């Protein structure tokens, strides 16, 4: 059975581009575009990996991770943060400590995302 991924991204073009690449690679992919829907879907689903944008309507990616970690809903789920927001090293290091991977969207073509997802899921 292929890994089940939730992509949380409010930019429709980026979401479609990454989703199609992951589906073509054999993954099952669900999508949502807001913080509230992300919480609901993770509570209801059994995801192997979450691709998480930082800036979303209703809740930030950091708020989502913190809330889900408190509820222990990410104990067996890998999280990759994807953002175009350039952070200082201290902020980035704090965020990276909360998740399994961190990518700058502008630097990631879909084929590289598939490769990175595969590597994270194998860990």
Number of C-alpha atoms within 10 A of each C-alpha: 6 11 15 17 25 23 22 25 27 19 11 11 10 12 17 14 12 21 22 14 17 21 15 11 14 14 19 17 19 16 20 19 19 19 24 15 16 24 18 11 17 16 14 9 14 16 22 17 22 25 23 29 25 22 18 19 14 13 16 17 25 17 13 19 21 14 14 17 13 10 11 10 17 22 9 11 17 19 25 21 23 23 19 13 12 9 11 8 9 9 10 12 12 10 18 16 10 15 18 17 17 19 18 12 16 10 11 14 12 17 13 12 18 21 12 17 22 15 10 15 14 7 7
